[in-house]
Amino acid sequence: MKTILENDNDFFCDIQAPCFQQLSPEEIEFIGNSKTQVLFRKGENLTKQGAFASYVLFLVSGIAKQYVEGDAGKSYNLRMVIPGEFVGLTSVFTHKPYNYSTIALTDVQAFLVDNNSLLKVAQNNGNFAIGIIKRYSLQNNGLFDNIRTLMYKQMNGRMAEVLLYIDGIKVEGIDIFAQLSRKEIAEFAGISTENAVKILKSFEKDNLIKLEDKTITILNSNHLAEISKHG
């Protein structure tokens, strides 16, 4: 992790997110004084499960993966994090350790904002607080969707849903699939790598996708959506 200073070429002056547009000039200055811009290299952790959560991250560029670490080296991937999204919003209200890890899949630039500062602004600015709560709620909804998928869908349905989810993530200049190993894709679906590879090959045989090295091209999203729905 490298701190980016104001005289660096990669420095960004402002946090560009709709909720921050609700702040007064004084609040913007207050948040600005409590934030640090950093560069995470590919493979570095943005957050570590079990570590004390003293800040919230806002991604400026790059992509990251948020996941839960289990026993015996097993993990379950929760979501992809892209520019314009927050990591660690729970720490604003609970001040507990991170209950997940987040790792950079590419080089990532982010703002680290002290969670006590965000809480203080939220307590005094209702519109800003609503914006933060909406983002937190959307993340929670995604987690509940993950639980439903794991509980009720078979492996083919899970894999179809994961492929459509990843394909729907658009970040300029980045091929999302190329950043993920087959093991990581399997961990999004909650299945073994071996089963993930078998299902991907069967999808390719059915002309639903095209496999080329790490890249996956969706050829028939409608059919995948049907498999996801009835899987």
The 8 nearest C-alpha neighbors of each residue, nearest first, counted from 0:
[[1, 39, 38, 40, 37, 2, 43, 45],
 [2, 0, 38, 37, 3, 39, 40, 36],
 [1, 3, 37, 36, 38, 4, 0, 35],
 [4, 2, 37, 36, 10, 7, 1, 38],
 [3, 5, 7, 6, 2, 10, 36, 37],
 [6, 4, 7, 10, 3, 11, 12, 8],
 [5, 7, 4, 8, 10, 3, 9, 11],
 [8, 6, 4, 9, 10, 5, 3, 11],
 [7, 9, 10, 6, 5, 11, 4, 3],
 [10, 8, 7, 11, 3, 4, 5, 6],
 [9, 11, 7, 8, 5, 3, 4, 12],
 [12, 10, 13, 9, 14, 36, 5, 59],
 [13, 11, 10, 14, 5, 31, 15, 36],
 [14, 12, 11, 15, 31, 27, 16, 19],
 [13, 15, 16, 19, 12, 11, 110, 59],
 [16, 14, 13, 17, 19, 83, 20, 59],
 [15, 17, 19, 18, 14, 83, 20, 84],
 [18, 16, 20, 19, 15, 21, 130, 127],
 [17, 19, 130, 20, 16, 127, 21, 131],
 [20, 18, 21, 17, 16, 22, 127, 14],
 [19, 21, 17, 18, 22, 16, 15, 23],
 [22, 20, 19, 127, 18, 126, 23, 17],
 [23, 21, 20, 19, 26, 27, 24, 127],
 [22, 24, 26, 25, 27, 21, 20, 28],
 [25, 23, 27, 26, 28, 22, 29, 21],
 [24, 26, 28, 23, 27, 29, 22, 30],
 [27, 25, 29, 23, 28, 24, 22, 30],
 [28, 26, 24, 30, 29, 25, 22, 31],
 [27, 29, 31, 25, 26, 30, 32, 24],
 [28, 30, 26, 32, 27, 31, 25, 33],
 [31, 29, 33, 27, 32, 28, 26, 34],
 [32, 30, 28, 29, 33, 34, 27, 13],
 [31, 33, 29, 30, 34, 28, 35, 27],
 [34, 32, 30, 31, 113, 112, 29, 116],
 [35, 33, 112, 111, 31, 32, 110, 30],
 [34, 36, 111, 110, 37, 112, 33, 2],
 [35, 37, 110, 3, 109, 2, 111, 34],
 [38, 36, 2, 3, 1, 109, 108, 110],
 [37, 39, 108, 1, 0, 107, 2, 40],
 [40, 38, 0, 107, 106, 43, 108, 37],
 [39, 41, 106, 43, 42, 38, 107, 0],
 [42, 40, 105, 106, 103, 104, 43, 39],
 [41, 43, 103, 102, 104, 40, 44, 105],
 [44, 42, 103, 40, 41, 102, 39, 45],
 [45, 43, 102, 46, 101, 103, 47, 42],
 [44, 46, 101, 102, 43, 103, 47, 39],
 [47, 45, 101, 100, 44, 48, 97, 102],
 [46, 48, 100, 50, 49, 44, 99, 101],
 [47, 49, 99, 100, 98, 97, 50, 46],
 [48, 50, 96, 97, 98, 47, 51, 99],
 [51, 49, 96, 47, 48, 97, 52, 46],
 [50, 52, 96, 53, 97, 49, 95, 94],
 [53, 51, 96, 97, 54, 90, 95, 50],
 [52, 54, 114, 51, 113, 90, 55, 94],
 [55, 53, 113, 114, 112, 52, 111, 56],
 [54, 56, 87, 112, 111, 114, 86, 88],
 [57, 55, 111, 86, 85, 110, 109, 112],
 [56, 58, 85, 110, 109, 84, 59, 86],
 [59, 57, 109, 82, 83, 60, 84, 108],
 [58, 60, 82, 109, 108, 83, 57, 61],
 [61, 59, 82, 108, 107, 58, 62, 109],
 [60, 62, 107, 105, 106, 82, 81, 108],
 [63, 61, 81, 80, 104, 105, 103, 107],
 [64, 62, 103, 80, 104, 102, 79, 101],
 [63, 65, 79, 102, 101, 80, 78, 66],
 [66, 64, 101, 78, 77, 100, 76, 79],
 [65, 67, 76, 77, 100, 75, 99, 101],
 [68, 66, 99, 75, 74, 100, 76, 69],
 [67, 69, 74, 73, 66, 75, 99, 70],
 [70, 68, 73, 74, 72, 67, 71, 75],
 [69, 71, 72, 73, 68, 74, 67, 75],
 [72, 70, 73, 69, 74, 68, 75, 67],
 [71, 73, 70, 69, 74, 68, 75, 67],
 [74, 72, 69, 71, 70, 68, 75, 186],
 [73, 75, 68, 69, 67, 186, 76, 72],
 [74, 76, 186, 67, 66, 187, 189, 77],
 [77, 75, 66, 187, 186, 78, 65, 67],
 [78, 76, 66, 65, 75, 187, 142, 67],
 [79, 77, 65, 76, 64, 80, 66, 187],
 [78, 80, 64, 63, 65, 81, 62, 77],
 [79, 81, 63, 62, 64, 84, 78, 65],
 [80, 82, 62, 84, 83, 79, 61, 58],
 [83, 81, 58, 59, 60, 84, 61, 62],
 [82, 84, 58, 16, 59, 81, 57, 85],
 [85, 83, 82, 58, 57, 81, 80, 86],
 [86, 84, 57, 56, 58, 87, 88, 55],
 [85, 87, 56, 55, 88, 57, 84, 80],
 [86, 88, 55, 89, 90, 56, 85, 97],
 [87, 89, 90, 91, 86, 55, 135, 85],
 [90, 88, 87, 91, 92, 93, 94, 135],
 [89, 91, 94, 93, 88, 92, 87, 52],
 [92, 90, 114, 89, 88, 118, 93, 94],
 [91, 93, 90, 89, 94, 118, 88, 114],
 [92, 94, 90, 95, 89, 91, 96, 88],
 [95, 93, 90, 92, 91, 52, 96, 53],
 [94, 96, 93, 90, 52, 97, 51, 89],
 [97, 95, 51, 52, 50, 49, 98, 94],
 [96, 98, 48, 49, 99, 52, 50, 51],
 [99, 97, 48, 49, 96, 100, 67, 47],
 [100, 98, 48, 67, 97, 66, 47, 101],
 [99, 101, 47, 48, 46, 66, 65, 67],
 [100, 102, 65, 46, 45, 64, 44, 66],
 [101, 103, 44, 64, 63, 45, 43, 42],
 [102, 104, 63, 41, 42, 105, 43, 107],
 [105, 103, 63, 41, 62, 42, 178, 102],
 [106, 104, 41, 103, 61, 62, 107, 40],
 [105, 107, 40, 41, 39, 61, 103, 108],
 [108, 106, 61, 39, 60, 38, 105, 103],
 [109, 107, 38, 60, 59, 37, 58, 39],
 [110, 108, 58, 59, 57, 37, 36, 56],
 [109, 111, 36, 57, 35, 56, 112, 34],
 [110, 112, 56, 35, 34, 55, 54, 36],
 [111, 113, 34, 55, 54, 33, 114, 110],
 [112, 114, 54, 116, 115, 33, 53, 55],
 [113, 115, 54, 91, 117, 116, 55, 53],
 [116, 114, 118, 117, 113, 119, 91, 53],
 [117, 115, 119, 114, 118, 113, 120, 30],
 [118, 116, 114, 120, 115, 119, 121, 113],
 [119, 117, 121, 115, 116, 120, 91, 122],
 [118, 120, 116, 122, 121, 117, 115, 123],
 [119, 121, 117, 123, 122, 118, 124, 116],
 [122, 120, 128, 118, 124, 123, 119, 127],
 [123, 121, 119, 120, 124, 118, 125, 128],
 [122, 124, 120, 121, 125, 119, 128, 127],
 [123, 125, 121, 127, 126, 122, 120, 128],
 [124, 126, 128, 127, 129, 123, 121, 122],
 [127, 125, 129, 128, 124, 21, 130, 18],
 [126, 128, 130, 125, 129, 124, 18, 21],
 [127, 129, 121, 125, 131, 130, 126, 132],
 [128, 130, 132, 126, 127, 131, 133, 125],
 [131, 129, 18, 127, 133, 128, 132, 126],
 [130, 132, 128, 134, 129, 133, 135, 127],
 [133, 131, 135, 129, 134, 130, 136, 128],
 [134, 132, 136, 130, 135, 131, 129, 137],
 [135, 133, 137, 131, 136, 132, 138, 130],
 [134, 136, 132, 138, 133, 137, 131, 139],
 [135, 137, 139, 133, 138, 134, 132, 140],
 [138, 136, 140, 134, 139, 135, 133, 141],
 [137, 139, 141, 135, 136, 140, 134, 142],
 [140, 138, 136, 142, 141, 137, 135, 143],
 [141, 139, 137, 143, 142, 138, 136, 144],
 [142, 140, 144, 138, 139, 143, 145, 137],
 [141, 143, 145, 139, 144, 140, 146, 138],
 [144, 142, 146, 140, 145, 141, 147, 139],
 [143, 145, 141, 147, 142, 146, 148, 140],
 [146, 144, 142, 148, 143, 147, 149, 141],
 [145, 147, 143, 149, 148, 144, 150, 142],
 [148, 146, 150, 144, 145, 149, 151, 143],
 [147, 149, 145, 152, 146, 150, 151, 144],
 [148, 150, 146, 147, 151, 152, 145, 189],
 [151, 149, 147, 148, 146, 152, 145, 153],
 [150, 152, 148, 149, 147, 153, 230, 146],
 [153, 151, 230, 148, 156, 157, 149, 150],
 [152, 154, 230, 156, 155, 157, 151, 149],
 [153, 155, 157, 156, 158, 152, 190, 230],
 [156, 154, 158, 157, 153, 159, 230, 198],
 [230, 157, 155, 227, 159, 226, 153, 154],
 [156, 158, 154, 160, 188, 155, 159, 152],
 [157, 159, 161, 155, 160, 156, 188, 154],
 [160, 158, 156, 227, 162, 223, 161, 157],
 [159, 161, 227, 157, 163, 158, 162, 164],
 [160, 162, 164, 158, 163, 159, 165, 157],
 [163, 161, 159, 165, 164, 160, 166, 158],
 [162, 164, 166, 160, 161, 165, 167, 159],
 [165, 163, 161, 167, 162, 166, 160, 168],
 [164, 166, 162, 167, 168, 163, 161, 175],
 [165, 167, 163, 168, 164, 162, 217, 175],
 [168, 166, 164, 165, 163, 169, 162, 175],
 [169, 167, 165, 166, 170, 164, 175, 81],
 [168, 170, 167, 171, 166, 175, 173, 174],
 [171, 169, 173, 172, 168, 81, 175, 174],
 [172, 170, 173, 169, 174, 61, 60, 168],
 [171, 173, 170, 174, 169, 175, 61, 60],
 [174, 172, 171, 170, 175, 169, 61, 177],
 [173, 175, 177, 176, 172, 178, 214, 170],
 [176, 174, 177, 178, 173, 165, 179, 168],
 [177, 175, 214, 178, 179, 174, 215, 213],
 [176, 178, 214, 213, 175, 174, 179, 180],
 [177, 179, 176, 175, 104, 180, 174, 105],
 [180, 178, 176, 177, 183, 184, 181, 175],
 [179, 181, 183, 182, 184, 213, 178, 177],
 [180, 182, 184, 183, 185, 192, 179, 196],
 [183, 181, 192, 185, 180, 184, 186, 191],
 [184, 182, 186, 180, 185, 181, 179, 187],
 [183, 185, 181, 187, 186, 182, 180, 179],
 [184, 186, 182, 188, 183, 192, 190, 187],
 [187, 185, 189, 183, 75, 188, 184, 76],
 [186, 188, 76, 184, 185, 189, 75, 183],
 [189, 187, 185, 157, 186, 190, 158, 161],
 [188, 190, 186, 187, 185, 75, 149, 191],
 [191, 189, 185, 188, 186, 192, 194, 195],
 [192, 190, 194, 193, 185, 195, 189, 186],
 [191, 193, 195, 182, 185, 194, 196, 181],
 [192, 194, 196, 191, 195, 197, 190, 185],
 [195, 193, 197, 191, 196, 192, 198, 190],
 [194, 196, 192, 198, 185, 193, 197, 199],
 [195, 197, 199, 193, 194, 198, 192, 200],
 [198, 196, 194, 200, 195, 199, 201, 193],
 [197, 199, 201, 195, 200, 196, 202, 194],
 [198, 200, 202, 196, 201, 197, 195, 203],
 [201, 199, 203, 197, 198, 202, 204, 196],
 [200, 202, 204, 198, 203, 199, 197, 205],
 [203, 201, 199, 205, 207, 200, 204, 208],
 [202, 204, 208, 206, 200, 205, 201, 209],
 [203, 205, 201, 206, 202, 200, 207, 208],
 [204, 206, 202, 203, 207, 201, 208, 200],
 [207, 205, 203, 204, 208, 202, 218, 209],
 [206, 208, 219, 218, 202, 205, 203, 217],
 [209, 207, 217, 203, 218, 216, 206, 202],
 [210, 208, 216, 203, 215, 211, 217, 218],
 [211, 209, 215, 214, 212, 208, 216, 203],
 [210, 212, 214, 213, 215, 209, 216, 177],
 [211, 213, 214, 210, 215, 177, 209, 180],
 [214, 212, 177, 211, 215, 176, 180, 179],
 [213, 215, 177, 211, 176, 212, 210, 216],
 [214, 216, 210, 209, 176, 211, 213, 217],
 [217, 215, 209, 208, 218, 214, 210, 211],
 [216, 218, 208, 219, 220, 207, 215, 209],
 [219, 217, 208, 207, 216, 220, 206, 209],
 [220, 218, 207, 221, 222, 217, 223, 208],
 [219, 221, 223, 222, 224, 217, 218, 163],
 [222, 220, 224, 223, 219, 225, 226, 218],
 [221, 223, 225, 224, 220, 219, 226, 207],
 [224, 222, 220, 226, 159, 225, 221, 227],
 [223, 225, 227, 221, 222, 226, 220, 228],
 [226, 224, 228, 222, 227, 223, 229, 221],
 [225, 227, 223, 230, 156, 229, 224, 228],
 [226, 228, 156, 224, 160, 230, 159, 225],
 [229, 227, 225, 226, 230, 224, 156, 160],
 [228, 230, 226, 227, 225, 156, 152, 224],
 [156, 229, 152, 227, 153, 226, 228, 155]]
